[in-house]
Amino acid sequence: MRPTPEASVPQHSDEGKLVVLLETANESVIMERISSFEHLSGVINVAMVYHQIDTDPHEAPQTDVEAEMESPA
């Protein structure tokens, strides 16, 4: 695995198992990285075990109703 700015390996085992932490600007980048990991030689399985989206702490969370009102009809 080549190092990238948004990926780190906080845990690994002697058997070659890795825990990869991805911190990206959006979900599509995460999915692209997962897909690229799946195609690496020697990789048997890739699984996302936790996913969190952080919002700007200065912005109020948007409700489903507000999001629906903003979306084009």
Biopython code that builds the backbone (N, CA, C, O; Angstrom):
import numpy as np
from Bio.PDB.StructureBuilder import StructureBuilder

atoms = [
    (1, "MET", "N", (0.843, -1.168, 0.000)),
    (1, "MET", "CA", (0.000, 0.000, 0.000)),
    (1, "MET", "C", (0.891, 1.235, 0.000)),
    (1, "MET", "O", (1.770, 1.378, 0.850)),
    (2, "ARG", "N", (0.660, 2.116, -0.952)),
    (2, "ARG", "CA", (1.414, 3.364, -0.999)),
    (2, "ARG", "C", (0.799, 4.378, -0.036)),
    (2, "ARG", "O", (-0.424, 4.457, 0.078)),
    (3, "PRO", "N", (1.630, 5.151, 0.656)),
    (3, "PRO", "CA", (1.081, 6.154, 1.572)),
    (3, "PRO", "C", (0.326, 7.252, 0.806)),
    (3, "PRO", "O", (0.732, 7.652, -0.285)),
    (4, "THR", "N", (-0.749, 7.717, 1.381)),
    (4, "THR", "CA", (-1.500, 8.842, 0.839)),
    (4, "THR", "C", (-1.780, 9.801, 1.986)),
    (4, "THR", "O", (-1.775, 9.384, 3.144)),
    (5, "PRO", "N", (-2.021, 11.066, 1.697)),
    (5, "PRO", "CA", (-2.250, 12.037, 2.778)),
    (5, "PRO", "C", (-3.454, 11.706, 3.659)),
    (5, "PRO", "O", (-3.457, 12.036, 4.845)),
    (6, "GLU", "N", (-4.474, 11.058, 3.094)),
    (6, "GLU", "CA", (-5.684, 10.793, 3.876)),
    (6, "GLU", "C", (-5.709, 9.410, 4.515)),
    (6, "GLU", "O", (-6.687, 9.067, 5.180)),
    (7, "ALA", "N", (-4.666, 8.608, 4.335)),
    (7, "ALA", "CA", (-4.659, 7.244, 4.880)),
    (7, "ALA", "C", (-3.520, 7.054, 5.875)),
    (7, "ALA", "O", (-2.396, 7.509, 5.662)),
    (8, "SER", "N", (-3.846, 6.369, 6.968)),
    (8, "SER", "CA", (-2.813, 5.986, 7.935)),
    (8, "SER", "C", (-3.094, 4.558, 8.389)),
    (8, "SER", "O", (-4.211, 4.061, 8.249)),
    (9, "VAL", "N", (-2.076, 3.907, 8.932)),
    (9, "VAL", "CA", (-2.213, 2.531, 9.407)),
    (9, "VAL", "C", (-1.930, 2.527, 10.913)),
    (9, "VAL", "O", (-0.787, 2.331, 11.326)),
    (10, "PRO", "N", (-2.971, 2.743, 11.737)),
    (10, "PRO", "CA", (-2.761, 2.803, 13.184)),
    (10, "PRO", "C", (-2.523, 1.439, 13.827)),
    (10, "PRO", "O", (-1.973, 1.370, 14.927)),
    (11, "GLN", "N", (-2.926, 0.349, 13.162)),
    (11, "GLN", "CA", (-2.743, -1.003, 13.706)),
    (11, "GLN", "C", (-2.363, -1.960, 12.584)),
    (11, "GLN", "O", (-2.825, -1.816, 11.451)),
    (12, "HIS", "N", (-1.523, -2.933, 12.904)),
    (12, "HIS", "CA", (-1.200, -4.006, 11.966)),
    (12, "HIS", "C", (-0.779, -5.234, 12.769)),
    (12, "HIS", "O", (-0.387, -5.134, 13.932)),
    (13, "SER", "N", (-0.870, -6.388, 12.123)),
    (13, "SER", "CA", (-0.486, -7.631, 12.797)),
    (13, "SER", "C", (0.725, -8.244, 12.108)),
    (13, "SER", "O", (1.076, -7.856, 10.993)),
    (14, "ASP", "N", (1.356, -9.191, 12.768)),
    (14, "ASP", "CA", (2.491, -9.905, 12.181)),
    (14, "ASP", "C", (2.073, -10.721, 10.966)),
    (14, "ASP", "O", (2.894, -11.018, 10.098)),
    (15, "GLU", "N", (0.775, -11.087, 10.906)),
    (15, "GLU", "CA", (0.264, -11.871, 9.780)),
    (15, "GLU", "C", (0.004, -11.008, 8.545)),
    (15, "GLU", "O", (-0.299, -11.546, 7.479)),
    (16, "GLY", "N", (0.113, -9.690, 8.664)),
    (16, "GLY", "CA", (-0.094, -8.811, 7.525)),
    (16, "GLY", "C", (-1.454, -8.145, 7.477)),
    (16, "GLY", "O", (-1.782, -7.479, 6.495)),
    (17, "LYS", "N", (-2.253, -8.314, 8.523)),
    (17, "LYS", "CA", (-3.549, -7.645, 8.573)),
    (17, "LYS", "C", (-3.335, -6.183, 8.951)),
    (17, "LYS", "O", (-2.523, -5.869, 9.822)),
    (18, "LEU", "N", (-4.078, -5.288, 8.281)),
    (18, "LEU", "CA", (-3.939, -3.860, 8.519)),
    (18, "LEU", "C", (-5.264, -3.235, 8.911)),
    (18, "LEU", "O", (-6.322, -3.644, 8.432)),
    (19, "VAL", "N", (-5.199, -2.255, 9.774)),
    (19, "VAL", "CA", (-6.325, -1.359, 10.020)),
    (19, "VAL", "C", (-5.931, -0.051, 9.361)),
    (19, "VAL", "O", (-4.937, 0.566, 9.743)),
    (20, "VAL", "N", (-6.708, 0.375, 8.373)),
    (20, "VAL", "CA", (-6.408, 1.602, 7.641)),
    (20, "VAL", "C", (-7.441, 2.656, 8.019)),
    (20, "VAL", "O", (-8.646, 2.423, 7.917)),
    (21, "LEU", "N", (-6.965, 3.801, 8.448)),
    (21, "LEU", "CA", (-7.827, 4.917, 8.803)),
    (21, "LEU", "C", (-7.825, 5.901, 7.644)),
    (21, "LEU", "O", (-6.771, 6.396, 7.245)),
    (22, "LEU", "N", (-9.010, 6.184, 7.101)),
    (22, "LEU", "CA", (-9.148, 7.150, 6.018)),
    (22, "LEU", "C", (-9.872, 8.386, 6.535)),
    (22, "LEU", "O", (-10.949, 8.282, 7.124)),
    (23, "GLU", "N", (-9.285, 9.540, 6.317)),
    (23, "GLU", "CA", (-9.932, 10.805, 6.649)),
    (23, "GLU", "C", (-9.964, 11.623, 5.368)),
    (23, "GLU", "O", (-8.934, 12.124, 4.915)),
    (24, "THR", "N", (-11.150, 11.756, 4.789)),
    (24, "THR", "CA", (-11.292, 12.400, 3.493)),
    (24, "THR", "C", (-12.348, 13.498, 3.539)),
    (24, "THR", "O", (-13.084, 13.639, 4.516)),
    (25, "ALA", "N", (-12.403, 14.267, 2.461)),
    (25, "ALA", "CA", (-13.355, 15.374, 2.372)),
    (25, "ALA", "C", (-14.779, 14.897, 2.108)),
    (25, "ALA", "O", (-15.738, 15.590, 2.447)),
    (26, "ASN", "N", (-14.924, 13.708, 1.500)),
    (26, "ASN", "CA", (-16.271, 13.223, 1.203)),
    (26, "ASN", "C", (-16.293, 11.706, 1.073)),
    (26, "ASN", "O", (-15.251, 11.053, 1.009)),
    (27, "GLU", "N", (-17.506, 11.163, 1.038)),
    (27, "GLU", "CA", (-17.672, 9.710, 1.007)),
    (27, "GLU", "C", (-17.196, 9.070, -0.287)),
    (27, "GLU", "O", (-16.747, 7.924, -0.281)),
    (28, "SER", "N", (-17.288, 9.793, -1.394)),
    (28, "SER", "CA", (-16.885, 9.181, -2.665)),
    (28, "SER", "C", (-15.396, 8.842, -2.676)),
    (28, "SER", "O", (-14.993, 7.844, -3.273)),
    (29, "VAL", "N", (-14.584, 9.659, -2.027)),
    (29, "VAL", "CA", (-13.143, 9.370, -1.952)),
    (29, "VAL", "C", (-12.913, 8.101, -1.135)),
    (29, "VAL", "O", (-12.065, 7.280, -1.485)),
    (30, "ILE", "N", (-13.664, 7.940, -0.052)),
    (30, "ILE", "CA", (-13.546, 6.727, 0.760)),
    (30, "ILE", "C", (-13.859, 5.500, -0.082)),
    (30, "ILE", "O", (-13.125, 4.513, -0.037)),
    (31, "MET", "N", (-14.941, 5.553, -0.849)),
    (31, "MET", "CA", (-15.332, 4.415, -1.671)),
    (31, "MET", "C", (-14.294, 4.129, -2.761)),
    (31, "MET", "O", (-14.035, 2.969, -3.081)),
    (32, "GLU", "N", (-13.701, 5.179, -3.329)),
    (32, "GLU", "CA", (-12.636, 4.990, -4.320)),
    (32, "GLU", "C", (-11.432, 4.292, -3.698)),
    (32, "GLU", "O", (-10.850, 3.393, -4.306)),
    (33, "ARG", "N", (-11.057, 4.704, -2.489)),
    (33, "ARG", "CA", (-9.910, 4.088, -1.813)),
    (33, "ARG", "C", (-10.198, 2.627, -1.485)),
    (33, "ARG", "O", (-9.335, 1.771, -1.679)),
    (34, "ILE", "N", (-11.389, 2.333, -0.994)),
    (34, "ILE", "CA", (-11.746, 0.949, -0.692)),
    (34, "ILE", "C", (-11.653, 0.099, -1.949)),
    (34, "ILE", "O", (-11.124, -1.012, -1.914)),
    (35, "SER", "N", (-12.159, 0.612, -3.048)),
    (35, "SER", "CA", (-12.087, -0.122, -4.310)),
    (35, "SER", "C", (-10.636, -0.359, -4.732)),
    (35, "SER", "O", (-10.293, -1.445, -5.199)),
    (36, "SER", "N", (-9.788, 0.655, -4.567)),
    (36, "SER", "CA", (-8.382, 0.475, -4.950)),
    (36, "SER", "C", (-7.680, -0.530, -4.040)),
    (36, "SER", "O", (-6.819, -1.279, -4.502)),
    (37, "PHE", "N", (-8.037, -0.559, -2.743)),
    (37, "PHE", "CA", (-7.450, -1.540, -1.827)),
    (37, "PHE", "C", (-7.846, -2.957, -2.230)),
    (37, "PHE", "O", (-7.038, -3.881, -2.135)),
    (38, "GLU", "N", (-9.087, -3.129, -2.678)),
    (38, "GLU", "CA", (-9.566, -4.453, -3.078)),
    (38, "GLU", "C", (-8.776, -5.021, -4.256)),
    (38, "GLU", "O", (-8.702, -6.238, -4.424)),
    (39, "HIS", "N", (-8.192, -4.154, -5.061)),
    (39, "HIS", "CA", (-7.462, -4.597, -6.246)),
    (39, "HIS", "C", (-5.956, -4.760, -6.016)),
    (39, "HIS", "O", (-5.221, -5.102, -6.943)),
    (40, "LEU", "N", (-5.496, -4.516, -4.789)),
    (40, "LEU", "CA", (-4.074, -4.690, -4.496)),
    (40, "LEU", "C", (-3.729, -6.179, -4.432)),
    (40, "LEU", "O", (-4.512, -6.989, -3.937)),
    (41, "SER", "N", (-2.568, -6.516, -4.931)),
    (41, "SER", "CA", (-2.101, -7.901, -4.895)),
    (41, "SER", "C", (-1.983, -8.375, -3.449)),
    (41, "SER", "O", (-1.407, -7.681, -2.611)),
    (42, "GLY", "N", (-2.523, -9.548, -3.157)),
    (42, "GLY", "CA", (-2.446, -10.136, -1.835)),
    (42, "GLY", "C", (-3.593, -9.763, -0.908)),
    (42, "GLY", "O", (-3.713, -10.320, 0.184)),
    (43, "VAL", "N", (-4.435, -8.830, -1.330)),
    (43, "VAL", "CA", (-5.571, -8.433, -0.491)),
    (43, "VAL", "C", (-6.690, -9.452, -0.663)),
    (43, "VAL", "O", (-7.120, -9.726, -1.783)),
    (44, "ILE", "N", (-7.156, -10.009, 0.441)),
    (44, "ILE", "CA", (-8.238, -10.993, 0.414)),
    (44, "ILE", "C", (-9.577, -10.334, 0.669)),
    (44, "ILE", "O", (-10.568, -10.677, 0.025)),
    (45, "ASN", "N", (-9.622, -9.385, 1.606)),
    (45, "ASN", "CA", (-10.893, -8.772, 1.974)),
    (45, "ASN", "C", (-10.672, -7.341, 2.435)),
    (45, "ASN", "O", (-9.669, -7.035, 3.080)),
    (46, "VAL", "N", (-11.619, -6.461, 2.099)),
    (46, "VAL", "CA", (-11.638, -5.088, 2.588)),
    (46, "VAL", "C", (-13.034, -4.848, 3.140)),
    (46, "VAL", "O", (-14.027, -5.123, 2.466)),
    (47, "ALA", "N", (-13.114, -4.337, 4.357)),
    (47, "ALA", "CA", (-14.422, -4.080, 4.961)),
    (47, "ALA", "C", (-14.394, -2.765, 5.725)),
    (47, "ALA", "O", (-13.464, -2.491, 6.482)),
    (48, "MET", "N", (-15.427, -1.955, 5.515)),
    (48, "MET", "CA", (-15.575, -0.743, 6.300)),
    (48, "MET", "C", (-16.272, -1.142, 7.602)),
    (48, "MET", "O", (-17.362, -1.713, 7.582)),
    (49, "VAL", "N", (-15.636, -0.840, 8.723)),
    (49, "VAL", "CA", (-16.228, -1.237, 9.997)),
    (49, "VAL", "C", (-16.791, -0.057, 10.767)),
    (49, "VAL", "O", (-17.549, -0.254, 11.717)),
    (50, "TYR", "N", (-16.445, 1.149, 10.389)),
    (50, "TYR", "CA", (-16.973, 2.320, 11.067)),
    (50, "TYR", "C", (-16.940, 3.482, 10.096)),
    (50, "TYR", "O", (-15.994, 3.626, 9.322)),
    (51, "HIS", "N", (-17.971, 4.311, 10.135)),
    (51, "HIS", "CA", (-18.062, 5.451, 9.243)),
    (51, "HIS", "C", (-18.652, 6.609, 10.017)),
    (51, "HIS", "O", (-19.676, 6.455, 10.683)),
    (52, "GLN", "N", (-18.014, 7.775, 9.937)),
    (52, "GLN", "CA", (-18.505, 8.956, 10.633)),
    (52, "GLN", "C", (-18.342, 10.160, 9.731)),
    (52, "GLN", "O", (-17.311, 10.323, 9.078)),
    (53, "ILE", "N", (-19.358, 11.002, 9.696)),
    (53, "ILE", "CA", (-19.282, 12.247, 8.947)),
    (53, "ILE", "C", (-19.325, 13.386, 9.957)),
    (53, "ILE", "O", (-20.290, 13.539, 10.706)),
    (54, "ASP", "N", (-18.272, 14.171, 9.960)),
    (54, "ASP", "CA", (-18.232, 15.334, 10.843)),
    (54, "ASP", "C", (-18.700, 16.556, 10.069)),
    (54, "ASP", "O", (-18.359, 16.739, 8.900)),
    (55, "THR", "N", (-19.478, 17.380, 10.733)),
    (55, "THR", "CA", (-19.913, 18.627, 10.122)),
    (55, "THR", "C", (-19.150, 19.778, 10.745)),
    (55, "THR", "O", (-18.489, 19.612, 11.770)),
    (56, "ASP", "N", (-19.238, 20.916, 10.140)),
    (56, "ASP", "CA", (-18.608, 22.115, 10.669)),
    (56, "ASP", "C", (-19.236, 22.413, 12.027)),
    (56, "ASP", "O", (-20.456, 22.552, 12.115)),
    (57, "PRO", "N", (-18.434, 22.516, 13.090)),
    (57, "PRO", "CA", (-19.004, 22.736, 14.420)),
    (57, "PRO", "C", (-19.735, 24.072, 14.544)),
    (57, "PRO", "O", (-20.515, 24.268, 15.475)),
    (58, "HIS", "N", (-19.487, 24.987, 13.612)),
    (58, "HIS", "CA", (-20.146, 26.289, 13.654)),
    (58, "HIS", "C", (-21.477, 26.280, 12.913)),
    (58, "HIS", "O", (-22.243, 27.239, 13.008)),
    (59, "GLU", "N", (-21.759, 25.210, 12.176)),
    (59, "GLU", "CA", (-23.017, 25.076, 11.452)),
    (59, "GLU", "C", (-23.988, 24.249, 12.270)),
    (59, "GLU", "O", (-23.601, 23.261, 12.894)),
    (60, "ALA", "N", (-25.231, 24.646, 12.266)),
    (60, "ALA", "CA", (-26.259, 23.840, 12.919)),
    (60, "ALA", "C", (-26.559, 22.647, 12.022)),
    (60, "ALA", "O", (-26.604, 22.800, 10.801)),
    (61, "PRO", "N", (-26.767, 21.459, 12.595)),
    (61, "PRO", "CA", (-27.119, 20.301, 11.772)),
    (61, "PRO", "C", (-28.413, 20.560, 11.001)),
    (61, "PRO", "O", (-29.355, 21.149, 11.530)),
    (62, "GLN", "N", (-28.445, 20.121, 9.771)),
    (62, "GLN", "CA", (-29.620, 20.309, 8.925)),
    (62, "GLN", "C", (-30.600, 19.170, 9.157)),
    (62, "GLN", "O", (-30.211, 18.003, 9.194)),
    (63, "THR", "N", (-31.861, 19.511, 9.310)),
    (63, "THR", "CA", (-32.871, 18.485, 9.498)),
    (63, "THR", "C", (-33.259, 17.896, 8.155)),
    (63, "THR", "O", (-32.966, 18.482, 7.113)),
    (64, "ASP", "N", (-33.919, 16.738, 8.167)),
    (64, "ASP", "CA", (-34.398, 16.119, 6.932)),
    (64, "ASP", "C", (-35.361, 17.042, 6.197)),
    (64, "ASP", "O", (-35.346, 17.104, 4.968)),
    (65, "VAL", "N", (-36.199, 17.760, 6.943)),
    (65, "VAL", "CA", (-37.175, 18.661, 6.323)),
    (65, "VAL", "C", (-36.459, 19.805, 5.617)),
    (65, "VAL", "O", (-36.833, 20.173, 4.503)),
    (66, "GLU", "N", (-35.427, 20.376, 6.255)),
    (66, "GLU", "CA", (-34.672, 21.462, 5.631)),
    (66, "GLU", "C", (-33.965, 20.979, 4.370)),
    (66, "GLU", "O", (-33.952, 21.682, 3.360)),
    (67, "ALA", "N", (-33.387, 19.802, 4.420)),
    (67, "ALA", "CA", (-32.697, 19.249, 3.254)),
    (67, "ALA", "C", (-33.687, 19.003, 2.129)),
    (67, "ALA", "O", (-33.379, 19.262, 0.966)),
    (68, "GLU", "N", (-34.869, 18.507, 2.463)),
    (68, "GLU", "CA", (-35.880, 18.248, 1.448)),
    (68, "GLU", "C", (-36.350, 19.543, 0.811)),
    (68, "GLU", "O", (-36.597, 19.587, -0.394)),
    (69, "MET", "N", (-36.476, 20.598, 1.604)),
    (69, "MET", "CA", (-36.934, 21.881, 1.088)),
    (69, "MET", "C", (-35.903, 22.496, 0.150)),
    (69, "MET", "O", (-36.268, 23.217, -0.778)),
    (70, "GLU", "N", (-34.619, 22.222, 0.379)),
    (70, "GLU", "CA", (-33.562, 22.779, -0.466)),
    (70, "GLU", "C", (-33.374, 22.006, -1.756)),
    (70, "GLU", "O", (-32.857, 22.561, -2.727)),
    (71, "SER", "N", (-33.776, 20.745, -1.800)),
    (71, "SER", "CA", (-33.555, 19.936, -2.994)),
    (71, "SER", "C", (-34.534, 20.350, -4.093)),
    (71, "SER", "O", (-35.691, 20.672, -3.819)),
    (72, "PRO", "N", (-34.050, 20.337, -5.356)),
    (72, "PRO", "CA", (-34.941, 20.717, -6.464)),
    (72, "PRO", "C", (-36.077, 19.707, -6.630)),
    (72, "PRO", "O", (-35.900, 18.508, -6.414)),
    (73, "ALA", "N", (-37.204, 20.201, -7.005)),
    (73, "ALA", "CA", (-38.400, 19.341, -7.159)),
    (73, "ALA", "C", (-38.374, 18.534, -8.423)),
    (73, "ALA", "O", (-39.304, 17.772, -8.688)),
]
sb = StructureBuilder()
sb.init_structure("model")
sb.init_model(0)
sb.init_chain("A")
sb.init_seg("    ")
for serial, (resi, resn, name, xyz) in enumerate(atoms, 1):
    if name == "N":
        sb.init_residue(resn, " ", resi, " ")
    sb.init_atom(name, np.array(xyz, "f"), 0.0, 1.0, " ", f" {name:<3s}", serial, name[0])
structure = sb.get_structure()
